Each structure stands twice: as structure tokens, then as C-alpha cells.
Amino acid sequence: MHRMTGMSSYASAKKWQLGRLLIVVAASAALGAGCSGDDDDDESPPEPDAAPRPACAMEVVASGLDKPFGILIDGEDFIVSADGVILAVTAAGESSVVATVSRESFAGLTRRGEDVIGMDNRVRNVIRFTPGTWQSTVIATEVGAGVSIETDGDDYILSDYNDAMNLDNNRLVRVKPDGSSQVIAGIGLGGPAGIMVDADGYIVSDYDGGRLLRVTREGEISVLLDGLGSPVEFKMYDGRYYIADYVRGSSSGRILEASADFSETRSLPVASLGSPSGLVIDGRDIYTTDLTGGRLLRLTNCLSE
């Protein structure tokens, strides 16, 4: 009886030890599986955070210019209209006079092929300049005190801001290839400055009223955006408008960004722009002229992604 009890106790002890062994083996196997690189449920280590986007910044390309306004990109360099002159400005900031117009005349520029088209808004002419020789040819006379000019097919469209005292006298003008002109719109434009041509007609900035206006080819005017400061030239890039806001020459000018439907507007986060007037976009850089400060400026990392 005692022997049977001892054997039973011995068997129970062995069974207990075997059970413990199986538990340890199972646990070790589970631990090994959990550490295996072949486990489909294994999570990869987190990717490092992407580098932060550089801040919107401004740099001076050229200074010491006399009331610079219009800008054209010329390869690595620039063509700039200033007070009484057309300037060639290098990427290094050196400037030289390539053509002259009347003093107190500073206006926008555009291109027709390789030619540069500008205005002498003191004598109210449209002028073609031929790069290289920089010979000038008057292509239209008595068309108004043009601020900006753009091409529309074979024609030119210019903003005639000739009367700051009576804004009803200001006009949007079409100039034909033969030099003749016709008024597209007048009363309701305010102080017309910058122009953009699109499929629906024209978008015109109203410098005095702080607005962007839609003008149809038939001359009908409607407001697209208001509450701006003193908008001058503007361009569209990737579905957004970028607007040089002169802010009445207060030296606190800004570049505004507006959505395609004009429902959102913001000021780009960059300071010390002076009095932005002309504006072009090249690649992902914005160039603007500081009219009162006499500078050509480059803005980097400012366009929306």
C-alpha cells in the first residue's frame, strides 16, 4: 500500500516536471517566432520625418534702379523698364541702359516673338524694341498713359490710367496691328493697372479700388476680388494668382496669393518688399520690382505646393 502510494507520488512528480518542460519549450518557440524577421506581422521601423520645407525668402537681385516697373526674363538675365529707360539687368545685378523713353515714363513690358513691346506713357505711344540693336519703332500713337500691356492674338491690350482725379476717364484699350485703337471698357475700371488675358476676356487690377475685375471682350465689367490694397501686376501659376500689391507706395507692400475661384487670399510670409509693382514668375521663383526702393527682387520657396 505504501509502495503504491510512493509510485503514485513519483509518477505525479514526473508528470508535473514534463508539463513544465513543455510549457518552457512552447514559450521559447513563441518568443523565437516573435523575433523572427520572416513574420508577416512585423512592423518596419518608422521612416524618418521628411525635411521641413525651406521658408519663403527674399533676396535682392539688383538695386540702385530708378523707379523700376516692368520685368521680362531674358535667359539668365532680365529686361526691366524704369524711369525713362529700358535696362538690361544681369543675374549678378549689373544694369545697363539699352533704350530710352520719356522721363517720368515707367510701364509694363511684354513680348511679340523676340521683340520687346513697351510704352512711353508720357507721349502715349506703344513702342517695339528689337533686342541686339535695341532699335525702337513706334507702332501706335495717342493710345493713352499705359501702365501694363499684354498681347491678345495679333492685338495688344493696355491699361490706360490717364486720370487719377477722375477715374471714369481711365480705359482698357485694344491696339490693332495697324496702330489703330479702340476702347474696350471705361467707366467702372477705377485705376486700371495690371492685365491678364484668358479665354473669357481680361482680368484687370484696379489700383485705386483694391480690386481684380473681369472684363469681357464686349466690355462688361464684374468684380472678382476686392479688399486688396493697391494691386498692380499679377500672374497665374498652377491655378493660383500672385499679385504685386503696391500698398500706395508705403514701403509695406506685399505679394498676395489668391485661389483660382478667388475664395481664399493670403499674403506671402515675406517682409521688406518695399513697393511691389511689376511681377513675373520663372520656374518656381517670383520676381518683382520695388518701384520706390529701386530694386529687383527674387522670392524663393513662396509658391504653394
LOBA-881497 format. One record per residue (C-alpha): z, x, y; residue number from 1. Coordinates in Angstrom, 2 decimals. Layout:
<atoms>
> Z, X, Y, NUM .
...
</atoms>
This chain:
<atoms>
> 0.00, 0.00, 0.00, 1 .
> 0.90, 2.83, 2.31, 2 .
> -2.25, 4.72, 1.31, 3 .
> -4.45, 1.74, 2.09, 4 .
> -2.80, 1.39, 5.46, 5 .
> -3.38, 5.10, 6.21, 6 .
> -7.01, 4.92, 5.17, 7 .
> -7.48, 1.88, 7.29, 8 .
> -5.97, 3.64, 10.30, 9 .
> -8.15, 6.70, 9.67, 10 .
> -11.30, 4.55, 9.44, 11 .
> -10.39, 2.75, 12.62, 12 .
> -9.88, 6.05, 14.44, 13 .
> -13.25, 7.40, 13.29, 14 .
> -14.96, 4.19, 14.30, 15 .
> -13.35, 4.42, 17.73, 16 .
> -14.48, 8.03, 18.14, 17 .
> -18.05, 7.15, 17.10, 18 .
> -18.12, 4.32, 19.62, 19 .
> -17.00, 6.71, 22.35, 20 .
> -19.70, 9.19, 21.36, 21 .
> -22.41, 6.53, 21.53, 22 .
> -21.23, 5.47, 24.99, 23 .
> -21.31, 9.05, 26.26, 24 .
> -24.81, 9.64, 24.81, 25 .
> -26.11, 6.40, 26.32, 26 .
> -24.63, 7.22, 29.70, 27 .
> -26.15, 10.71, 29.63, 28 .
> -29.56, 9.29, 28.74, 29 .
> -29.34, 6.76, 31.54, 30 .
> -28.33, 9.47, 34.01, 31 .
> -31.21, 11.67, 32.90, 32 .
> -33.70, 8.82, 33.25, 33 .
> -32.41, 8.07, 36.71, 34 .
> -33.06, 11.66, 37.77, 35 .
> -36.50, 11.86, 36.17, 36 .
> -39.45, 12.34, 38.57, 37 .
> -41.51, 10.02, 36.37, 38 .
> -39.55, 6.89, 37.23, 39 .
> -41.88, 4.43, 38.93, 40 .
> -38.97, 3.03, 40.95, 41 .
> -38.19, 6.39, 42.51, 42 .
> -38.37, 6.29, 46.31, 43 .
> -40.19, 9.11, 48.09, 44 .
> -38.25, 10.93, 50.81, 45 .
> -38.77, 9.32, 54.23, 46 .
> -41.66, 10.60, 56.30, 47 .
> -40.66, 12.42, 59.47, 48 .
> -40.94, 10.37, 62.64, 49 .
> -44.27, 10.66, 64.49, 50 .
> -44.24, 12.91, 67.53, 51 .
> -43.50, 10.92, 70.70, 52 .
> -46.47, 10.19, 72.94, 53 .
> -46.62, 12.52, 75.97, 54 .
> -45.59, 10.90, 79.23, 55 .
> -48.13, 9.65, 81.75, 56 .
> -48.57, 12.52, 84.19, 57 .
> -50.49, 13.50, 87.32, 58 .
> -51.97, 16.83, 88.31, 59 .
> -53.83, 17.89, 91.44, 60 .
> -57.44, 18.93, 90.76, 61 .
> -58.32, 19.70, 94.38, 62 .
> -56.56, 19.49, 97.74, 63 .
> -57.41, 20.04, 101.39, 64 .
> -60.24, 17.49, 101.31, 65 .
> -60.93, 15.36, 104.38, 66 .
> -60.41, 11.67, 103.52, 67 .
> -61.94, 11.80, 100.01, 68 .
> -63.08, 8.45, 98.65, 69 .
> -65.86, 8.07, 96.06, 70 .
> -65.95, 10.12, 92.85, 71 .
> -68.62, 10.86, 90.26, 72 .
> -68.16, 13.01, 87.16, 73 .
> -70.64, 15.88, 87.10, 74 .
> -70.26, 17.58, 83.72, 75 .
> -67.03, 19.57, 84.01, 76 .
> -67.07, 19.14, 87.80, 77 .
> -67.13, 16.32, 90.37, 78 .
> -69.09, 14.90, 93.28, 79 .
> -66.83, 13.45, 95.95, 80 .
> -67.65, 11.61, 99.17, 81 .
> -65.36, 12.48, 102.06, 82 .
> -65.35, 12.07, 105.83, 83 .
> -68.90, 12.88, 106.93, 84 .
> -69.81, 14.90, 103.84, 85 .
> -70.68, 14.85, 100.16, 86 .
> -68.75, 17.54, 98.29, 87 .
> -69.29, 19.38, 95.02, 88 .
> -65.83, 19.99, 93.58, 89 .
> -65.33, 22.30, 90.61, 90 .
> -62.82, 21.77, 87.83, 91 .
> -60.95, 24.74, 89.34, 92 .
> -60.53, 22.81, 92.60, 93 .
> -63.06, 24.67, 94.74, 94 .
> -65.14, 22.44, 97.03, 95 .
> -68.37, 22.95, 98.95, 96 .
> -70.43, 20.69, 101.20, 97 .
> -73.77, 19.70, 99.64, 98 .
> -74.85, 16.94, 102.06, 99 .
> -73.73, 15.34, 105.31, 100 .
> -73.47, 11.82, 106.71, 101 .
> -71.94, 10.48, 109.93, 102 .
> -68.37, 11.37, 110.82, 103 .
> -65.82, 8.66, 110.05, 104 .
> -68.00, 7.57, 107.16, 105 .
> -66.40, 7.67, 103.73, 106 .
> -67.55, 5.32, 100.99, 107 .
> -68.12, 4.98, 97.27, 108 .
> -70.83, 6.60, 95.16, 109 .
> -72.97, 5.55, 92.23, 110 .
> -75.90, 6.96, 90.25, 111 .
> -79.52, 6.00, 89.73, 112 .
> -80.68, 8.27, 86.93, 113 .
> -79.87, 11.80, 88.10, 114 .
> -79.79, 10.78, 91.77, 115 .
> -76.58, 10.15, 93.65, 116 .
> -76.51, 6.96, 95.74, 117 .
> -74.15, 6.79, 98.69, 118 .
> -73.74, 5.11, 102.05, 119 .
> -73.44, 6.08, 105.68, 120 .
> -71.29, 3.22, 106.83, 121 .
> -71.41, 4.25, 110.49, 122 .
> -75.16, 3.68, 110.76, 123 .
> -75.15, 1.13, 107.88, 124 .
> -77.64, 2.87, 105.61, 125 .
> -77.93, 3.37, 101.86, 126 .
> -78.96, 6.93, 101.00, 127 .
> -80.31, 8.62, 97.88, 128 .
> -79.30, 12.25, 97.35, 129 .
> -81.21, 14.47, 94.92, 130 .
> -78.87, 16.96, 93.22, 131 .
> -80.06, 20.53, 93.27, 132 .
> -81.79, 20.43, 96.64, 133 .
> -79.49, 17.62, 97.87, 134 .
> -82.35, 16.23, 99.88, 135 .
> -81.40, 12.85, 101.35, 136 .
> -83.65, 9.81, 101.58, 137 .
> -82.71, 6.58, 103.35, 138 .
> -83.56, 3.69, 101.02, 139 .
> -82.17, 0.80, 103.08, 140 .
> -81.06, 0.35, 106.69, 141 .
> -78.75, -2.05, 108.52, 142 .
> -77.10, -3.28, 105.35, 143 .
> -73.51, -3.18, 106.61, 144 .
> -70.46, -0.97, 106.57, 145 .
> -70.46, -0.35, 102.85, 146 .
> -67.24, 0.52, 101.05, 147 .
> -68.42, 0.61, 97.43, 148 .
> -71.84, 0.44, 95.82, 149 .
> -72.99, -0.27, 92.24, 150 .
> -76.33, -0.79, 90.51, 151 .
> -77.41, -4.18, 89.17, 152 .
> -80.68, -3.71, 87.33, 153 .
> -83.12, -2.35, 89.93, 154 .
> -80.93, -3.57, 92.79, 155 .
> -77.81, -2.25, 94.49, 156 .
> -74.72, -4.32, 95.23, 157 .
> -72.49, -3.19, 98.07, 158 .
> -69.32, -4.47, 99.68, 159 .
> -69.79, -4.79, 103.44, 160 .
> -66.34, -4.58, 105.03, 161 .
> -67.50, -4.54, 108.64, 162 .
> -64.85, -6.58, 110.44, 163 .
> -61.13, -6.10, 109.84, 164 .
> -60.30, -8.53, 112.65, 165 .
> -62.41, -11.43, 111.37, 166 .
> -62.58, -11.27, 107.58, 167 .
> -65.09, -14.13, 107.45, 168 .
> -67.69, -11.68, 108.71, 169 .
> -67.41, -9.46, 105.63, 170 .
> -70.01, -9.78, 102.87, 171 .
> -71.22, -8.88, 99.41, 172 .
> -74.82, -7.69, 99.80, 173 .
> -77.75, -7.19, 97.43, 174 .
> -80.19, -4.40, 98.33, 175 .
> -83.64, -4.59, 96.73, 176 .
> -85.77, -1.57, 95.73, 177 .
> -88.00, -2.13, 98.78, 178 .
> -84.98, -1.77, 101.09, 179 .
> -84.64, -5.46, 101.93, 180 .
> -81.22, -7.06, 101.62, 181 .
> -79.69, -10.49, 101.12, 182 .
> -76.15, -11.78, 101.35, 183 .
> -74.65, -12.90, 98.03, 184 .
> -71.33, -14.14, 99.42, 185 .
> -69.36, -14.03, 102.65, 186 .
> -66.55, -16.34, 103.70, 187 .
> -63.71, -16.15, 101.18, 188 .
> -64.14, -12.50, 100.22, 189 .
> -61.40, -11.25, 102.54, 190 .
> -61.75, -7.48, 102.79, 191 .
> -64.28, -6.63, 100.03, 192 .
> -63.85, -3.11, 98.67, 193 .
> -64.40, -2.15, 95.01, 194 .
> -67.16, -3.72, 92.88, 195 .
> -67.79, -4.05, 89.17, 196 .
> -70.98, -5.59, 87.73, 197 .
> -70.77, -7.54, 84.47, 198 .
> -72.62, -10.26, 82.58, 199 .
> -71.04, -13.02, 84.67, 200 .
> -71.87, -11.50, 88.03, 201 .
> -69.45, -9.38, 90.03, 202 .
> -65.76, -8.63, 90.28, 203 .
> -64.76, -7.62, 93.81, 204 .
> -61.42, -6.32, 95.07, 205 .
> -60.09, -7.93, 98.26, 206 .
> -58.30, -5.11, 100.07, 207 .
> -56.69, -7.37, 102.67, 208 .
> -55.74, -10.25, 100.39, 209 .
> -54.48, -8.18, 97.45, 210 .
> -56.80, -9.94, 95.02, 211 .
> -59.51, -9.46, 92.42, 212 .
> -62.27, -12.03, 92.86, 213 .
> -65.04, -13.34, 90.62, 214 .
> -68.31, -13.72, 92.48, 215 .
> -71.21, -15.32, 90.63, 216 .
> -74.78, -14.29, 91.30, 217 .
> -75.11, -17.58, 93.18, 218 .
> -72.25, -16.60, 95.49, 219 .
> -69.45, -18.80, 94.17, 220 .
> -66.01, -17.18, 94.58, 221 .
> -62.86, -17.66, 92.49, 222 .
> -59.59, -15.74, 92.20, 223 .
> -58.99, -13.74, 89.01, 224 .
> -55.81, -11.94, 90.03, 225 .
> -53.63, -11.95, 93.13, 226 .
> -50.33, -10.50, 94.29, 227 .
> -51.68, -6.94, 94.40, 228 .
> -51.18, -4.53, 97.28, 229 .
> -54.42, -3.18, 98.75, 230 .
> -56.80, -2.83, 95.80, 231 .
> -59.83, -0.61, 96.29, 232 .
> -61.99, 0.75, 93.46, 233 .
> -61.36, -0.16, 89.83, 234 .
> -62.86, 0.38, 86.39, 235 .
> -62.59, -1.18, 82.94, 236 .
> -61.64, 0.83, 79.86, 237 .
> -61.04, -0.52, 76.35, 238 .
> -60.57, -4.10, 77.54, 239 .
> -58.24, -3.30, 80.45, 240 .
> -58.78, -2.92, 84.18, 241 .
> -57.44, 0.11, 86.05, 242 .
> -57.14, -0.46, 89.79, 243 .
> -56.58, 2.00, 92.63, 244 .
> -54.02, 0.28, 94.87, 245 .
> -54.00, 1.91, 98.30, 246 .
> -50.89, 0.00, 99.46, 247 .
> -52.05, 0.18, 103.09, 248 .
> -52.04, 3.98, 103.11, 249 .
> -48.25, 4.06, 102.84, 250 .
> -48.29, 7.13, 100.53, 251 .
> -46.63, 4.96, 97.89, 252 .
> -49.92, 3.97, 96.27, 253 .
> -50.23, 3.25, 92.57, 254 .
> -52.66, 2.68, 89.76, 255 .
> -52.41, -0.80, 88.27, 256 .
> -53.37, -1.84, 84.76, 257 .
> -54.41, -5.44, 84.10, 258 .
> -55.23, -7.11, 80.80, 259 .
> -58.73, -8.46, 80.17, 260 .
> -57.62, -12.05, 80.91, 261 .
> -55.50, -10.91, 83.89, 262 .
> -52.37, -12.44, 82.37, 263 .
> -50.50, -9.11, 82.38, 264 .
> -50.30, -6.49, 85.10, 265 .
> -48.24, -3.33, 85.33, 266 .
> -48.05, -0.22, 87.46, 267 .
> -48.70, 3.02, 85.59, 268 .
> -45.49, 5.09, 85.36, 269 .
> -46.58, 7.96, 87.58, 270 .
> -45.50, 8.78, 91.13, 271 .
> -46.74, 10.78, 94.13, 272 .
> -50.27, 9.35, 94.09, 273 .
> -50.43, 9.05, 97.86, 274 .
> -53.14, 6.54, 98.82, 275 .
> -55.42, 5.99, 95.77, 276 .
> -58.91, 4.85, 96.77, 277 .
> -61.77, 5.95, 94.53, 278 .
> -61.34, 5.79, 90.76, 279 .
> -63.29, 6.85, 87.68, 280 .
> -62.37, 7.21, 84.00, 281 .
> -63.67, 10.12, 81.95, 282 .
> -62.70, 10.23, 78.29, 283 .
> -59.03, 9.26, 78.40, 284 .
> -58.37, 10.70, 81.85, 285 .
> -58.22, 8.76, 85.09, 286 .
> -59.39, 10.46, 88.29, 287 .
> -58.51, 9.07, 91.68, 288 .
> -58.82, 10.21, 95.28, 289 .
> -55.80, 10.27, 97.59, 290 .
> -57.56, 9.37, 100.83, 291 .
> -54.77, 10.11, 103.31, 292 .
> -53.42, 13.08, 101.35, 293 .
> -56.83, 14.74, 100.91, 294 .
> -56.53, 15.23, 97.17, 295 .
> -58.47, 14.66, 93.95, 296 .
> -56.01, 13.75, 91.19, 297 .
> -56.15, 13.62, 87.41, 298 .
> -53.90, 11.29, 85.39, 299 .
> -53.36, 12.08, 81.71, 300 .
> -51.80, 10.05, 78.86, 301 .
> -51.79, 6.93, 81.04, 302 .
> -54.35, 4.69, 79.34, 303 .
> -52.96, 2.11, 76.93, 304 .
> -53.50, 2.77, 73.23, 305 .
</atoms>
